[in-house]
Amino acid sequence: MNAALLGIAAAALLALGLGFVARRGRQMGLEQWTVAGRSFGAPLVFLLMAGEIYTTFTFLGGSGLAYGRGGPVYYILCYATLAYVMSYFLLPPIWQYGKENGLYSQPDFFVSKYDSPMLGVVVSLVGIVALIPYLVLQFKGLGIIVEAAGYGAIRSTAAVWIGAAVATACVMVSGVRGSAWTAVAKDTMILLVVVFLGIYFPLHYYGGLAPMFAAIEQVKPGFTVLPERGESAWWFSFTVLLTALGFYMWRTPSVRSIRRATPESSAKTPWCCHSIN
Amino acid sequence: MPMVRWLALLPFLGMLVGPFFVNRVAPYILGMPFLPAWFVAWILITAAIVAVIFRYDPANREERE
């Protein structure tokens, strides 16, 4: 039993505990389960919207891309920013429509808006099919991280099963509230780790950010900018545009939009909509 | 469309068109090469722009009444 294992176990238990506590004092009707009675406040919705982009990709894909390819990795910073700008125009009307029509899910929206139950079925199927590779990737990443962080004490496969069981239990018991509160724990931890490492590594190994970038420039000139060919400015521009447009394509043109319920407070609340993946 | 909403085009210009002109390492800003510093600056500017749009968009005012 090493310290890393204790940390991993504590994180898993915290997630499980929060997931179960989240439903306390609520009658779990369908509206509570899917959209939390449309009553999440602005800070929680902010945390969820900001936090849903922090996944295993943050630790594996993002850092791997930065290490392997250099400059092109900046596309991550840009596409998310632009997608959030679009959400200002996209999400409030969807939220409004969903609230007026008492909708719960993304397929509901298409059924109601286009008056076509078939379209709802198609959207559901596409959503599920799109979700499978996404989940496989996320769980695969989770397994790799746990196995590496626990020095091999927990096999990747076991980690995947435990992770899937915890996630399923939280969602079944508490619905979107379970996702929300485990997300709060996840986002806080990821943010702490990322900020700590981002400051600590350059300081510890190079004595600061500037010396680190200077050292990179010396070994690999031009590595921190876009190359002339291949992943060039043209590649960058179109990739950012494409991924920004795709940001809400499958996960959020959804009416699981959540916002304060009372009219007085909603005027002061920023546009807030969210879907759990 | 309310005029103030057109401000939302600026982040797209900064991030999609900007890289063609600022794809360079020097000068370093706050320890960062120029290109990443440019993006970080635009992330902050974008937040400010959205705040301004939210504040002055008539759509949000109507709802208050």
Interface residues (C-beta under 8 A of the other chain):
Chain A: G71 Y74 L77 C78 T81 L82 Y84 V85 Y88 F89 P92 G208 L209 A210 M212 F213 A214 E217 P221 G222 T224 V225 L226 A233 F236 S237 V240 L241 P263 S266 A267 P270 W271
Chain B: R5 A8 P11 F12 M15 L16 V17 P19 F20 N23 R24 V25 Y28 L30 G31 M32 P33 F34 L35 P36 F39 V40 W42 I43 T46 I49 V50 I53 F54 A59 N60 E63 R64
